[in-house]
Amino acid sequence: MTRRILITGASVAGNTLAWWLGRTGFDVTVVERAPAFRDGGQNIDVRGSGREVLRRMGLEQSALEQGTGEEGTAWVDANGRIAAQFLTADQDGDGPTAEMEILRGDLARLLYEPAAERATYRFGDSVTAIVEDDEAACVTFASGRTERYDAVIVAEGVGSATRTHVFAHENAPRWMDLTIAYFTIPRTADDDRLWRWYNAPGGRSVSLRPDRHGTTRVMLSVQQPPGGEQDWSQERQKTWLRKRFSDAGWQSARVLEGMDATDDFYFDVLRQVRMPRWSKGRVVLTGDAAWCATPIAGIGTTLAITGAYVLAAEMARSDDVVAAFAAYERAMRPMVEDAQGVPKIAPRLMNPHSRLGIRLLHGALRMASRPAVRGITGKLFGGSTKEPDLSQYDQNRTDGSTGAPERAVTAAGRGALSPLLALGAVGLVLGVSAVVGRRNAPDPSHPRIRKWYRGLDKPGFTPPDAAFGAVWPVLETGLAVGGYRLLRQPSGTARNTAVGLWLLNTAMVGGWTQLFFREKQLGASAAASGAMVASSAAYVAAAARVDKPAAAVGIPFVAWLGFATLLAERIWRDNPEKGR
Ligand SMILES: Cc1cc2nc3c(=O)[nH]c(=O)nc-3n(C[C@H](O)[C@H](O)[C@H](O)COP(=O)(O)OP(=O)(O)OC[C@H]3O[C@@H](n4cnc5c(N)ncnc54)[C@H](O)[C@@H]3O)c2cc1C
């Protein structure tokens, strides 16, 4: 017997489900609260398993063709000068700008139009009550209708009213201390094909992104604790933004003028949806309604498409909806927990409050965008490592191919940082260390330090200055790779010990340059160098218990410190008058 399914919400998750369930022979109705299909929304990206699902639907090529044409991401200063940039052309795979960047409305329409061929869509209606009996869920709508369904799928986004109704008090939202507004403004001649991101003091940022409709997409964000702003009227939200950004600089004046005239304004105070379960009887949650990870995680659309596909596939292979919902939850939980692992410090790191913080962020990003590190960053944005194994649903494919190179589900990774955040943390820590190191370097910009250093008696095995300049970037890259790999591991005593030692050693590198070049403490610096041999060896040993490659790339660091200690000790002994 054909099963009757109700989907509420006609956006990314709802339309993907309607597409798959309609093609599998279910009798599908989609009810959307808005009076007509919603076209709005800004740039979103689809990565990893999300792209695989689109490929299986035969829609991947169309999605790429409808892309925004964004060519990369650049952080700019108040004069529009680029402080750091990641170009997609330089990236092997996805970077901050993914290979598949598309407007939310364009993607939702791409899914909606073919889905509507095999599902009934009803706009301007919503659920008011659901009562279950042994046979079905009896649903009452705002329009007054009452219908019976075998299953109800709630895909209503982060603020879902049906979720609140069916799963009362179960959501424990995690507020991310970031308020965001998206809207569209007219394009000007100097808007290029880059996503330009400007940080202003006070935790504010303005970003401009290209689209394929001849307009420019704006995002304004403010890093601050939540204050109920999502419930204000649109007029009050705009007035508040006007006040907050009136002195922000760069293109703020133009953006605020555009905001007054826009007819496409989306505002939200970011919070994750945290549900202990995603189904109850015949009702199941999916997409942002189930697990909103917020745009900070950078994977919301990929999760919505993947989750919809997995849910449809599990419903297709079992007549028991409760069993199908349980299998769907088992398959999706690890990926969702991985995406939701973003720590609350993330918005603060990306939206510094002080000018110094902005300079450090730019320094860290510049470092992460260097060619030597860029090769790694390409791999970091490719999708979640906890994606479900889609090959188990191969019989659902419509693109004619068989099998797929999906990754298997691994153990849940609580506490593992997302790729973007791990990269940011590594860049920030090493960036600070590099800034301190440069401040103390015996180079032409520090003539007094340089003169003192050149006047020291040094042993014959002292390498030329150029060798130091060449060795440190290699060692720091090893530390960066090691730190990144460790931060991506699930939290636990061994991982946290290794991360602690990584932080200690990175801090000691900067501290040592201060002690030797600025303080001229030759004895203390030789002792500190010896201590670093021990602490770096402890770091490598701790890392080896968690991740062997992370340990391996730390070994040259230990070896160099051993050599540096011999050198520092000889310089101390040979220069009794020149140190302190
Ligand atoms: C208009 C709009 C603009 C967006 N813009 C951005 C953006 O610029 N950047 C970004 O990262 N993310 C944006 N998002 C969120 C993004 O689409 C989601 O994070 C992600 O794609 C997951 O999609 P979803 O289908 O689970 O939820 P959503 O995309 O949030 O879709 C939920 C759908 O359910 C409908 N709905 C809500 N309540 C009910 C109800 N009670 N009954 C029936 N229908 C209901 C909504 O109208 C909407 O169509 C936007 C969402 C919307 C709706």
The ligand as a Gaussian input file, in Angstrom:
#p B3LYP/6-31G(d) Opt

LIG

0 1
 C       14.511000      32.648000       3.459000
 C       15.733000      31.946000       3.984000
 C       16.976000      32.536000       3.798000
 C       18.134000      31.921000       4.302000
 N       19.325000      32.520000       4.071000
 C       20.460000      31.919000       4.500000
 C       21.717000      32.486000       4.223000
 O       21.791000      33.543000       3.637000
 N       22.829000      31.850000       4.659000
 C       22.763000      30.667000       5.335000
 O       23.790000      30.108000       5.708000
 N       21.572000      30.082000       5.588000
 C       20.426000      30.680000       5.201000
 N       19.212000      30.102000       5.468000
 C       19.203000      28.827000       6.213000
 C       19.585000      27.627000       5.337000
 O       18.702000      27.502000       4.270000
 C       19.570000      26.395000       6.212000
 O       20.506000      26.550000       7.259000
 C       19.950000      25.064000       5.563000
 O       19.924000      25.091000       4.186000
 C       19.039000      23.961000       6.090000
 O       17.789000      24.061000       5.465000
 P       16.410000      23.560000       6.058000
 O       15.595000      23.158000       4.881000
 O       16.608000      22.579000       7.141000
 O       15.802000      24.842000       6.778000
 P       15.371000      26.357000       6.187000
 O       16.193000      26.590000       4.971000
 O       15.467000      27.226000       7.305000
 O       13.891000      26.092000       5.699000
 C       12.776000      25.944000       6.536000
 C       11.514000      26.107000       5.706000
 O       10.385000      25.802000       6.516000
 C        9.421000      26.840000       6.396000
 N        8.663000      26.854000       7.648000
 C        9.026000      27.393000       8.834000
 N        8.084000      27.168000       9.755000
 C        7.116000      26.458000       9.156000
 C        5.884000      25.907000       9.596000
 N        5.494000      26.024000      10.866000
 N        5.120000      25.232000       8.709000
 C        5.527000      25.101000       7.416000
 N        6.669000      25.599000       6.942000
 C        7.467000      26.256000       7.804000
 C       10.242000      28.077000       6.131000
 O        9.455000      29.091000       5.532000
 C       11.323000      27.535000       5.200000
 O       10.900000      27.504000       3.869000
 C       18.025000      30.683000       5.003000
 C       16.782000      30.087000       5.183000
 C       15.631000      30.699000       4.689000
 C       14.287000      30.040000       4.894000

